[in-house]
């Protein structure tokens, strides 16, 4: 089922919330894969001068010993030193919070940032960790078995799926 | 030695014993994963938590510096705890069998054994006897296989030369005694190189080597003609019983890789060697240290490739805690077997 959410409008809301923060010269980092697509568009929309970073958190997942390695690991790429910088971490969907926990751990292995802020296209229910987004495109309430996924990269589309278990 | 031993019921790789039987897809997956570890070099903390809390034992029944060290670094970069054991110096000299050594180390909750042994098939034998949550990587068994060396060679070739389908590759030297050559041949055939040659004197070529899918040459002039990759092998004098070569001097004259012989290969050919090198025997220093040599990058890439293999075989396997709990509760129900516990 395709979601009725207007992604463009949600991203514009995110950009407006982020604009006042730009004087701190933040570094934007997108989480692979959906987060990187959103970050790419926000980076362009806000006309950020610093290059965009991307993170693949596969090596930091807490379920590695249960489900093993993601068959398509991408390389994390942080072109600018994160030391003492303000970071805007971008993801597509904030759900359990475990992805963000892993992303934070990885960022800290590159250095000690001054601050990290979380920006998400979709903020949904179901948190399992004390992690919240400061910038949100759209809030959603979904059933326990419902799963929302961002499809892309050329045309972004949100899809709600039923998952087993 | 059935290759099926390497996979679990779900078809996932759980041991790496030989490249024989690995699909092209599995090899590419290992190389791609290794690629993602290369970029870790640019980070402040060159370590990831993938194998945190896991115990890796480097079990070497045969001496090695490069292989053991790169396995150790690889395991440490993945945050595992690593123990190095050179066994020839301890238990076996007191009469302990290989399996007893393994069982003792297993009782210390080891998750991964990296095994090097002078006997072909040693790693396979161990793999058959360990419980499901314990993994084995073969770091060289006799003349049989050295799969991580073969994989790091493939990684090096791909980095310097790109697609395998277009490449002419020559493996040169002591093919007969070389587990490295066997692993390289299986990998290169699976990856589908355009042409694979082996070059050696007749005495150092295994009988029916052509069955493996290679063309055999006994003259360097013909064997090296136009190749893109020259893979040299170490002359393994310690494994030679009887006269395989007339003299070292003559071997160097006929088969040693000198700048003049290398000139027969393609202009941009790369030169590889698994180490340790016998300078002035199978390779001239001018070539080993020359601009076409990628011998040191091979060592560096060995770390990323070994990290990839460990990460792939250790992830998503049967869960050790359950296994251990089951063992303990069995012991608790049966107090006689629980030894001195009250």
Interface residues (C-beta under 8 A of the other chain):
Chain A: X56 X58 X59 X60 X64 X65 X66 X67 X68 X69 X71 X73 X74 X75 X76 X77 X83 X105 X106 X108 X109 X110 X111
Chain B: X12 X29 X32 X33 X35 X36 X38 X39 X43 X44 X45 X47 X48 X49 X50 X311 X312 X314 X315 X316 X317 X319
